Amino acid sequence: MPDWDDLRIFLAVARAESLSGAGKLLKLDPATVGRRIARLEEAVGARLFTRSAQGYAPTEAGQRLFDQALGAEQAVAGALDEVRGVPGRLSGQVRLGAPDGAANYLLPQVVAAICDDHPGLEVQIVALPRVFNLSKREADMAIAVSSPDTGRLTVQKLTDYHLHLAAAPDYLASRPPIRGLADLRHHRMIGYIPDLIFDKEIDYLAATGVETVSLASNSVSVQFNWIRTGAGVGIVHDFTLPAAPGVTRILTEAFSLTRSFYLIRHADDRRVERLNRFAALLAQGIRREVSRLEALA
């Protein structure tokens, strides 16, 4: 019968996909991690990982154990939260993944307000311009710009948000006038690096007919700062505009986009009341904040 400490190490290897990565998480030497995995495999009588140049991938038996060990981990965490916490208050750690637009311009104030009411809560925001893998527990939950159609996941639509073309006044004053979408070909365009567009929903410039991006980044924040400093024309989330009062929306009648945020969670987490309550507060806060900021844009 494997002990919990071995299962904890197993979970770390499955998430990090390497002994060295798991060692960093656990503050253990990789050789020690390897020995513990070997001991666990011997105890359960099955090979748990396939080793390759790409790292450690769970075998079929390893995936079954991962699901069971994950449930045990969540149960222990929930029990500790109940013991440590104040009745009615959330406590413990929650890791939230999000694209960097939401992570930079919405989540700081939304999460801070939740933590004000629940001082025992620890929230980690992982801001990455890509899709999160919740099966590997990169995060407890994630915000996405489209609804996934695979995996054992639950999906909740949070809110719609809006985007427009925008530029800084200094840039507009020094360049030819923009009277229609066709005029954009005479301007320096800002947008995503084409081969790093991780979701078709963020291929914003495709709707304008623009084919060349002069200044490109996989980060919404970098794009927004280029626009803010007068480097060119780009597409901005309306909820970011209060952070840069000088930035002006242009061609609002000719061009507007509506997109949505979704909250993605692992299906098994529906049984974890702490995460259910946090998700409800997060959803409420994001809806309220998008509405507030877009009204100021």
C-alpha positions, 0 to 999 in steps of 0.5 A: 500500500503506497503512502501519501508522501509517495503519491504526493511525489507522483502528482508532482512528476505528473504535473511537471512531466520531469523529475527535475521539475518535480524536484524543484516543486518539492525541494527534493533532489531529482535522484530522490524523486526518481527513487520514490517513483520507482518505489511507488511503481513497485508497490502498485505493481505497474509502470506509471510513467513512460520515459522519453526525451520529451519527459515523463508521461503517465501510462494508462495505469498512471493516469488512473492513479493520477485521478485517484490521487488527485481526489485524495489531495483535494479531500485533504486540502478541503479538510484542512481548510475546514479545520483552519478556516473561520466559518463562512470564510474561504481559505487555502490556495487557489491557482487561477490561469488566465490570458494576459489581458484578463490577468492584467486589467480585470483580475487584480482588482476582482481577486483583491476584493475577494481576498479582502472579504476572505483574508485566509485565502491565497490566490495565484494568478498565472498570466499566460497567452495560451490554453491551460492544461487543467488535466495536468493541474497547471491551475485549479481553474482557468479563464479562456476565450473559447469553450473547450470541446474535449476533456473532463471539464466544466465550462461556465460562460462568464461574460461578453466583452467588446473590442475596437480599433484604437490609437493614441492622439499623437499617432493619429495627428501625425498620420493620414486620416482613417476614414474607413477600414481600407485606410488601415493599409497606410498605417502601422498595425499592431497585433498578435504574432500570427503563428502564436495565435493560440485561439481563433477567437483572438485573431482580431485583425483578420476581421479588418482585412489587414494582412501585414502586422508591423509590430507584433507580440503574443502579449495583449499588454505589449500590444496595448503599450505600443498603442498607448505610446503612439506606435501605431493602430491596434485592436483593444479590449474596451475594458483596458481603455480606462488604464490609458485615458489618451487612447482613442477608439476609431471607426467604431461604427465600421468595426466592433468585435464581441468575444466572451470569457469562460471559466473552465474547471476540472469536472471532479472539482464540482465536489470541492465546495471551497472551489465552487464558492470561489468560482461563484465570487470570481464570476460575479466580480468579473461580470461586474468589473467588465461592465464597470470598465466598459462604461468608462471607455 
